[in-house]
Amino acid sequence: MTEPIRHPGIAPKPSDIRLVIGASSAGTVFEWYDFFIYGTLASIIGKAFVPSDNELVRQLVVWAGFAVGFGFRPLGAILFGYLGDKLGRKYTFLVTVTLMGIATAGVGMVPSVESIGMAAPAIIIFLRVLQGLALGGEYGGAAIYVSEHSPPNKRGFYTGFIQASVVGGFILSLAVVLCCKMMFDAQTWAEWGWRVPFLLSIALLAVSLWMRVKLSESPVYRAMKEEGEISGNPFVESFTYPGNKRRIFVALFGVAVGLTVIWYTATFSSLAFLTGPMQVEEGVAQLIVAGSALVGLVFFVGSGALSDRVGRKAPIVWGYVATLILLFPSFWALEWALQSARAATPEGVKVVPDALAIAKIVLALTVLNALSGFTYGPVAALLSEMFPARIRYSSMSIPYHFGTGWFGGVVPLIGTWVVAKTGDIYAGLWYPWSMVLLALVVAAWGLPGGPPRDFGDDAT
């Protein structure tokens, strides 16, 4: 038999749905802003907190710290997934967004390595651990909350806004950094102005809490609580519920691994490629990448809506196949677009591309963002449908955050290390390419085709 996602009682009014989507998406944007601002300011964090004058060493240490946050996401998924299934969706993601906001603001208050020595990077790593724990509980809560309020025929469309919110957090982090750079002169920015984007997290936390406190608990969770169906131990049951081990395997290697390496390649790796080997001026590169990501948002929501019509599997598999074909050419196109500008720029001077070159770069980056949108857009609906309601928070959060944390979060680190070892600026792309190939094989084998449907005991 199957266990559908239940919608007891009267269907939510359109105004209620808008509030659910708006509050959940806004909170998700702010939470990912908090997590991504570290990567956006990677170069200046290296100067402030890494005790080395070697730029490559700084980059590797900073990206290692970036990866640490991702490494702890699975533990956060286990902890907050358990609480989400036991205590409810709403209050759990109120806790996660609070923890994230406090940890992010903390980064902006840590003294530099010149002031307190090695304690500085140690504190930063600790705060990244807290951020990873918080993020491990945030995504599952927001995705499930929206999914459990959505009618089945619009579940992909509505949860697509949650998927787009991840990109929104990245865009917001770039936008805030660019605005702050314009507010401060270069010396002030280097000395203390870079801390402002981190401290802004306090204001974002206040807005997020205000919006989310107004929400009611998920109707599915309320029904389970009234019927006495709350799981005794969601973590254990995630691995003992019939058919769930296979579903977790498919969700991890067929979904989470693929979508996450594509997304981090399209965003942070492309930004690092432009500012590193291509020597594009940092502010210009950030503006281009942010604009391209903004254009790409339509693919996240559009792919989610498309999955309501053609099923969840098709857009994901199409996206994987297209990525295998277009990943390397997209980065070749970035170098091609900058050939003239680089040739005309004196050695040692940062490149500022002209309008035509920028248009070419945006086109190449839009291709990467479209690939990410197709593989990412349907995923919140898919993962919500894959697992029984009583253990849904735990069962979808664990594979998602293992995949995104341990396979996606290391993309910039592995890419930087491989390029440094080989001297080939494109060699780092082989890691995401191989992970997408793995994801394609598992998704093609393990995800069901056809119209969307809830998974249950017979989903093998």
Residue pairs with C-beta under 8 A, 6 or more apart in sequence:
1 456
1 457
1 458
2 453
2 454
2 455
2 456
2 457
2 458
2 459
3 388
3 389
3 454
3 456
3 457
4 454
4 456
5 147
5 148
5 152
5 155
5 220
5 384
5 385
5 389
5 454
6 219
6 220
6 223
6 389
7 148
7 151
7 219
7 220
8 219
8 220
8 222
8 223
9 219
11 151
12 20
12 149
12 219
16 149
17 149
17 150
17 158
19 214
19 215
20 145
20 146
20 149
20 215
21 146
21 158
21 161
21 162
22 211
23 211
23 212
23 214
23 215
24 142
24 145
24 146
24 162
24 165
24 212
24 215
25 142
25 146
25 161
25 162
25 164
25 165
25 168
26 165
26 207
26 208
26 211
27 93
27 97
27 138
27 142
27 208
27 211
27 212
28 138
28 139
28 142
28 162
28 165
28 166
28 168
28 169
29 165
29 168
29 169
29 172
30 97
30 101
30 169
30 172
30 201
30 204
30 205
30 207
30 208
31 96
31 97
31 100
31 134
31 135
31 138
31 169
31 208
32 135
32 165
32 166
32 168
32 169
32 170
33 169
33 170
33 172
33 173
33 176
33 201
33 204
34 100
34 101
34 103
34 104
34 131
34 169
34 201
34 204
35 69
35 100
35 104
35 131
35 135
35 169
36 169
36 170
36 173
37 104
37 173
37 176
37 177
37 197
37 198
37 201
38 45
38 65
38 66
38 69
38 107
38 128
38 131
39 66
39 173
39 268
39 412
40 170
40 173
40 174
40 177
40 197
40 286
41 177
41 194
41 197
42 59
42 62
42 63
42 66
43 58
43 59
43 62
43 275
43 282
44 190
44 194
45 62
45 65
45 124
46 55
46 58
46 59
46 61
46 62
47 58
47 190
48 112
48 113
48 120
48 194
49 110
49 112
49 113
49 120
49 121
49 124
50 57
50 58
50 61
50 62
50 113
50 121
51 113
51 117
51 118
51 121
52 58
52 61
56 416
56 420
59 416
60 413
60 416
60 417
60 420
61 121
63 412
63 413
63 416
64 413
65 121
65 124
65 125
65 128
66 128
66 409
66 412
66 413
67 409
67 410
67 412
67 413
68 125
68 128
68 129
68 132
69 128
69 129
69 131
69 132
69 135
69 409
70 132
70 404
70 405
70 406
70 408
70 409
70 410
71 132
71 405
71 406
71 409
72 128
72 129
72 132
72 133
72 136
72 405
73 132
73 133
73 135
73 136
73 401
73 402
73 404
73 405
73 409
74 136
74 398
74 401
74 402
74 405
74 406
75 132
75 133
75 136
76 96
76 132
76 133
76 134
76 135
76 136
76 137
76 401
77 136
77 137
77 140
77 394
77 397
77 398
77 400
77 401
77 402
78 136
78 235
78 394
78 397
78 398
79 133
79 136
79 137
80 92
80 93
80 95
80 96
80 133
80 136
80 137
80 138
80 140
80 141
80 393
80 397
81 136
81 137
81 140
81 234
81 235
81 238
81 393
81 394
81 395
81 396
81 397
81 398
82 233
82 234
82 235
82 393
82 394
83 92
83 95
83 137
84 92
84 93
84 137
84 140
84 141
84 144
84 393
84 394
84 397
85 230
85 231
85 234
85 390
85 391
85 392
85 393
85 394
86 230
86 231
86 234
88 217
88 218
88 221
88 225
89 141
89 144
89 145
89 148
89 217
89 218
89 221
89 393
90 141
90 145
90 212
90 215
90 216
90 217
90 218
92 137
92 141
92 393
93 137
93 138
93 141
93 142
93 145
93 212
94 209
94 212
94 213
95 137
96 134
96 135
96 136
96 137
96 138
96 141
97 134
97 138
97 205
97 208
97 209
97 212
98 205
98 209
99 130
99 133
99 134
100 130
100 131
100 134
100 135
100 138
100 201
100 205
101 201
101 202
101 204
101 205
101 208
102 130
102 205
103 127
103 128
103 130
103 131
103 134
104 127
104 131
104 198
104 201
105 198
105 199
105 201
105 202
105 205
106 123
106 127
106 130
106 198
107 124
107 127
107 198
108 195
108 196
108 197
108 198
108 199
108 201
109 195
109 198
109 199
110 120
110 123
110 124
110 127
111 120
112 120
113 120
113 121
132 405
135 401
136 397
136 401
136 405
137 397
139 162
139 166
139 397
139 400
139 401
140 393
140 396
140 397
140 400
140 401
141 393
142 162
142 165
143 159
143 162
143 380
143 383
143 384
143 396
144 218
144 384
144 392
144 393
144 396
145 215
145 218
146 158
146 159
146 161
146 162
146 380
147 155
147 158
147 159
147 380
147 381
147 384
147 385
148 218
148 219
148 220
148 221
148 384
148 389
149 158
149 218
149 219
150 158
150 159
150 381
152 452
152 454
153 308
154 308
155 308
155 381
155 384
155 385
155 452
156 304
156 305
156 306
156 307
156 308
156 312
156 377
156 378
156 381
156 452
157 301
157 304
157 305
157 308
158 304
159 304
159 380
159 381
159 384
160 300
160 301
160 302
160 303
160 304
160 305
160 377
160 378
160 380
160 381
161 301
161 304
162 380
163 300
163 301
163 304
163 376
163 377
163 379
163 380
164 297
164 300
164 301
164 377
166 263
166 376
167 263
167 267
167 293
167 296
167 297
167 300
167 369
167 372
168 297
170 267
170 290
170 293
171 290
171 293
171 294
173 197
174 286
174 287
174 289
174 290
174 293
175 290
176 197
176 200
177 197
177 286
178 283
178 286
178 287
178 290
180 189
180 193
180 194
180 196
180 197
181 189
181 193
181 283
183 193
184 193
220 389
221 389
224 230
224 389
224 390
229 389
229 390
230 390
231 237
231 390
231 391
234 390
234 391
234 393
234 394
234 395
235 394
235 398
237 244
237 390
237 391
237 394
238 244
238 248
238 387
238 391
238 394
238 395
238 398
239 245
239 248
241 388
241 391
241 395
242 457
243 455
243 457
243 458
243 459
243 460
244 387
244 388
244 391
244 395
246 446
246 460
247 386
247 387
247 395
247 455
247 459
248 395
248 398
248 399
249 399
249 442
249 446
250 386
250 442
250 443
250 446
250 447
251 383
251 386
251 396
251 399
251 400
251 403
252 399
252 400
252 402
252 403
253 403
253 438
253 439
253 442
254 439
254 442
254 443
254 445
254 446
254 447
255 316
255 379
255 382
255 383
255 399
255 400
255 403
255 439
255 443
255 447
256 399
256 400
256 401
256 402
256 403
256 404
256 407
256 408
257 403
257 407
257 408
257 435
257 438
257 439
258 316
258 320
258 375
258 435
258 436
258 438
258 439
258 440
258 443
259 316
259 372
259 375
259 376
259 379
259 404
259 439
260 403
260 404
260 407
260 408
260 409
260 411
261 407
261 408
261 411
261 431
261 432
261 435
261 436
262 319
262 323
262 368
262 371
262 372
262 375
262 376
262 432
262 436
263 372
263 376
263 408
264 408
264 409
264 411
264 412
264 432
265 327
265 368
265 411
265 415
265 429
265 432
266 293
266 296
266 365
266 368
266 369
266 371
266 372
267 289
267 293
267 372
268 411
268 412
269 411
269 412
269 415
269 428
269 429
269 432
270 289
270 331
270 334
270 365
270 368
271 285
271 286
271 289
272 412
272 415
272 416
273 331
273 334
273 425
274 280
274 285
274 288
274 289
274 334
274 361
275 282
275 285
277 335
277 419
277 425
278 334
278 335
278 338
278 342
278 351
279 342
279 345
279 350
279 351
280 288
280 338
280 350
280 351
280 352
280 353
281 350
281 351
281 352
282 350
284 352
284 353
288 358
288 361
288 362
288 365
289 365
291 362
292 361
292 362
292 365
292 366
292 368
292 369
293 365
293 369
295 362
295 366
295 369
296 365
296 366
296 368
296 369
296 370
296 372
296 373
297 373
298 373
299 369
299 370
299 372
299 373
299 374
299 377
300 372
300 373
300 376
300 377
301 377
302 373
302 377
303 315
303 319
303 373
303 374
303 375
303 376
303 377
303 378
304 377
304 378
304 380
304 381
306 314
306 315
306 377
306 378
307 314
307 315
307 377
307 378
307 381
307 382
307 452
308 381
308 452
311 448
311 449
311 450
311 451
311 452
312 378
312 379
312 381
312 382
312 385
312 447
312 452
313 443
313 447
313 448
313 449
314 449
315 374
315 375
315 377
315 378
316 374
316 375
316 378
316 379
316 382
316 443
316 447
317 440
317 443
317 444
317 447
318 374
319 371
319 372
319 373
319 374
319 375
320 375
320 436
320 439
320 440
320 443
321 440
322 371
322 374
323 371
323 375
323 433
323 436
324 433
324 436
324 437
324 440
326 367
326 368
326 371
327 368
327 371
327 429
327 432
327 433
327 436
328 426
328 429
328 433
330 364
330 365
330 367
330 368
331 364
331 426
331 429
332 426
333 360
333 363
333 364
333 367
334 361
334 364
334 365
335 425
336 360
337 353
337 357
337 360
337 361
337 364
338 351
338 353
338 357
338 361
340 354
340 357
341 351
341 352
341 353
341 354
341 357
342 351
345 351
345 352
353 361
381 452
382 447
382 452
383 396
383 400
384 392
384 396
385 452
385 453
385 454
385 455
386 395
386 396
386 455
386 459
387 395
387 396
387 455
388 395
388 456
407 435
411 431
411 432
414 428
414 431
415 428
415 429
415 431
416 428
417 428
418 427
418 428
418 430
418 431
419 425
419 427
419 428
421 427
448 459
